[in-house]
């Protein structure tokens, strides 16, 4: 099996971790789960829009083997200070317990808890080691970890769940109900279904996935992650939660006024949209601003899909940039460091579009860049970003990503 240098390094790291901790994964499997890049509609998932995105090559690798006991033992190379997380099946802390708020162990606890609650009780313990290179804030590190744990622990117990959307729901439930993060399903969908060379188009009305082959001219395009070096607290502590509540409030107001809608995505028709703005904008300018972004992004959605199919890089970039301006000015979910990155990127010839990524406030922005302009982008960021935000001068980074499969399993890499 051909391994990339990145995979090989991760495998070496897992083997080293298992030696250091005494966790036995010899002869076990490695499951690799990707990060994701949302191409549209950012913040559309909990508003009911269609979604489009790709898997990106920052990953979480989990090496595991059933251990013949009823105990789960895991160690993360990213959080070594948390030590070995060890617990008996059926014996995990209560959801959202303050005692576990700061340990990454809340993810495996939450997976065990949620699977049991949802009737997929695990009965086989494992030894496992984890390592990842997904930066926090914008690339769905938590969804990648949660999916990886669910798939790996189910596999160790020999439990198969055919319905992939059930897996998505379980992963969301771990974060919503156990961890306390109010995330939607965008991250899980874009990771679980991601395929190399394809964009994943999700349609919530038919709950279906449609793969869009990315034109070969899209191969000249690079995805740049502009990591600001800032750390965003959980979504529950950020503007994300407020925006969700605002969108729900507007839906509620509209329903009370007799509009037959169940989410903001239901407002697709221009006449309806203008009628609503006419009626509500004076009294609820902020709520109407949120709707403006969602409405605009939906209007651009099919044009964006066509541009990706055709490899029309200029349109791909322009739409991405327009979405970013809507997220900044109407949805107001960006942050100063994220916008500094966008402002810098926008000045570089060959950068086609840029915007904040994911949950918002902090973390990473992203840019769509012509391959030959990557160096110029890096130089521009190096010259300008540390000057604007000296506190993050040693923490920011520009990373270039490829589009990849969301889930891969390697068997036979860990000896007998
Ligand atoms: C976070 C959430 C997702 C989604 C994005 C914004 O990543 O976890 O559910 O709402 O923000 O698009």
Boltz pocket constraint, residues with backbone or C-beta under 6 A from the ligand:
constraints:
  - pocket:
      binder: B
      contacts: [[A, 38], [A, 41], [A, 42], [A, 43], [A, 44], [A, 45], [A, 46], [A, 140], [A, 182], [A, 183], [A, 184], [A, 185], [A, 186], [A, 187], [A, 358], [A, 359], [A, 360]]
      max_distance: 6.0
